[in-house]
Amino acid sequence: MRELELYFGPQHLGMIGNFSITLNVEGDRIVKATANPGFLHRGFEKLMEQRTWIQNFPLVCRINVVEPDHMELMYAMAVEKLAGIEVPERAQYVRSIYLELARIGSHLFGLWAYANMLGFDTVANWAMYHRDLILDLFEELTGGRVYHIYIWPGGVRRDFPEGFKDKIINTLHTIGSCVPDYDNTFFNNHIFYKRAINIGKITHEEAKRMGAVGQVLRATGMKQDIRKIEPYAAYDQVDWEIPVRTDGDAYSRIWVVRDEMIESVHMIFKLLDKMPKGEVYNKIPNPFKWNIPNKETYVRCESSRGELGLYLVSNGEDKPYRAHFRTPSYNHGLTILEKALENESIADVGNIMISLYITAPEIDR
Amino acid sequence: MISNSVLKPFKAVKYLFIKPKTIRYPFELKEPAMRYRGFHVNDWEKCTGCGNCADICPNQAIQMIEIKELEYKSGQKNERPRLDYGRCCFCGLCIDICPPGSLKLTRDYFHIHFDPESFVFIPKNQETEPDKYLPPEEYSVLKASLSHRKKDYDGFVSDLKYALFEPERVTMPVIAPEKRKLSFIEHVMGYHKEEAQKEASRCLECKLCEEACPAHLKISDYIHAIYEDKPEESLRKIYEDNPIPSICGRVCMAYCEKVCSLGIRGEALSVRWLKRYVADTIKDFTSALELNPGTPTGKKIAVIGAGPGGLSVAYFLRLKGHEVKVYDALLGGGGTIRTGPPVYRLPLESIDKDVNYIRSLGVEFLFNTLIGKDVMFEDLLNEFDAVFLGIGYTKSRSTKIKNHEKCELALDFLRDNKIGKQRKVGKEIIVIGGGNVALDTAREALRMQNIQHPGEKVVVKTVSLEDWDEMPATEEEIREAREENIQFNPAWGPKEVILDNDGNVKGLLCKKVKSVFDEQGRFAPSFYEEREMFLEGDMIIEAIGQVPDFSFIPDNLFKKFEFSERKKVKVDEMGMTSIQKVFAGGDIVNINMDAVTAIADAKVASEGIDRFFS
């Protein structure tokens, strides 16, 4: 059969985000896929070099709209490490709870995208509504709905407001009570099973070789999570499990996401129980006179998409000399996607892409 | 094994009978959270125009705009922040850096307007624009804009605990009151390097202080140099405007600290102690400053009085290349500063350090020379191209009550103790007055009592016309005096000195003060003559004010001197008095009688003298 070159995105209904893939197809079988990033380059890392340490906070969270909080955390952790700032114990708990809420919010957003892509509009709307409930919590805690600018070096920007603990519990119960509905309608739905099983399969070896992280790696059977390997915030203070699947296909990946959300909810309950009293913020130096010693550092965390890292260099001035984010979608979107798309049908491109949890802003930055 | 099914999804049908969650906007509105980061409001009363919000804004959405109609207040700028909502990202950094806490974010977030220019606006608050802020029942989202806002709707507001500045000072190490009152040791110990750097790092560089300082020192620059651990650089910045940092670092009135942004809700930056740190750290001013006198001009100036004004004018003129001779009756420089502030506040070495540096520039000092006796004023006028009078207020005033001749005068008492023969003091001393001189005298007397009567019960009492709230002494001085257990009797006036049969002082009879000032705010004390109080004491010191001594000026010249209503020497904008080529500055010219004001005068006069020559 004749081979055709097909441009999938950036102006394509099936494409999520400003991203493009060039597909070599035979009929509707994909022979070869080539990822074309670059449609969303905003030069964040360069912009960061022109703003003072504190002015970068409203900026870093905007790198990826789905994942603002982990970006904040990364930057705050790196600055803390460079400047030698301590974080109070309560702030570590607040951070963990906040980040787990962010993870649930992000996963629900991902679930919306996935369900929407596959035509499960009912589930997509539920997910969007439940994400909104979490945004309400963020609004209550930080004053912002999407970009919170909440995690700062030295802790967090404000303590929990009055009665916030109960609000978290209520919201999580509301969302949790819908899990059977989600399962019935989506995860255990035979139609979904048919659409996702054995699609975009990545073997364990391939995943490791290509630098897969997060759900993509965990769906191939590897128990890998930065929260366990290199605990930050208060993740070493409570017991929790890493959800794992073994098949490495889209179906496994989305099940890992589902299990992770449930695990996060349980973790939040445990963290809330154990949360100590005290201060949540150690004062940072005067932002107008804040020069950080000549040093460099690499910090990493488990974002909702996988391992997120930040390499931050200071040359002793009031601005970063260089900042570089290592984002999970970079590997997933450029190498693994190309592999996963091989021998799949054109109809499954979006399906695979979302199951790999690729977001274009993370690739381009 | 996962049990998937084709039938189970139909269970979701039950959702058909559940009320939709979607909010029916705009008929149904969502109430924003208490901390919501919405539109800005700014309390113009509290705002000082410091511009920190504009400095920290990552998007340069805030610009400081000069407001012409704003009434000028000392230590404030006539500027207010202007927001550009095309740029603002509502991060709230401006809120967390705002020192007075005037800038706030509200929970309002509707802005509907035909004019895009309306996105750029100067925020005010509901007190200043009451007609724009409506109660919730009158508010409507369909008209919502920056000119149609909900009342009492504060969202994200400043909280000192989470502010981006440090409201608390680095504690200055001081000797405990019980210990310090036993000797003349300097009780404020001064900052170490780390402490000074930490304190300097608090400065937000808004420069309100520079406006308030009479001599307009480049405060934020020299504080920044301390923060960067460059004391030499800092000293150079100080010497641009103030040639007596060791003195001013200890006894300055610190107008800067009164207006410091950080002091509005916290503690002001210790500008004075930081200056002292620089002056004390650098042992050799000459090599640190690398200043040279200007090219010789051949002009000669006589400076009468080596006080802060005289020293400064000599320094500024010497840098311009003129030849300067300074005359003073005392044995060393400093003038009133040398005789007045007790050793525990201002040691003589600190004064000499500053004076010696000015001398090293080539200024000639003629100490122990009394004008009118050793040298005639007329001769100076003939011999020199200009004369600067920085003679200060050197004579104490007396209360002139009955038996007042049995009392001591404060300035004489202080002078003798500091640079002359120590006085004998009694065990129960009464000091009349509530100003800084009175408290210096009281605290000095207490120390002398403890030295002369060790182990015995001694007491110092002060009597002042003014009540606590209007006492002219600085807060710091009052606090320290109270720590040292000096007894205060505010709002009492002296009536009579009571003597015993041998003619020795037995005590002071006081009368209750009705009011100190009249309706116009002038000093005019009135008393309840019948309400009396008797204070026991074996020694009384009068510290109720000082007067200048012009006796060295011959009568025919003195007649030509013009004085203002408040009995101050009148000078023009060049610092020149009504007599040709005689310039004046310091206490005899100013209402505010302190060192830094004298330096400010000296700057004016030195510029004036220079212009006078050309």
Interface residues (C-beta under 8 A of the other chain):
Chain A: R51 I54 Q55 N56 F57 P58 L59 T122 Y129 D136 E139 E140 L141 T142 G143 G144 Y147 I149 R157 R158 P161 D181 N184 T185 F186 N188 N189 H190 I191 F192 Y193 W255 Y281 K283 I284 P285 N286 P287 F288 K289
Chain B: I2 S3 N4 S5 V6 K8 P9 K11 A12 Y15 K21 P32 A33 M34 R35 Y36 R37 N52 D55 I56 P58 N59 C89 F90 C91 G92 L93 D96 I97 L105 G155 F156 D159 K161 Y162 L164 F165 E166 A200 S201 R202 C203 L204 E205 H224 Y227
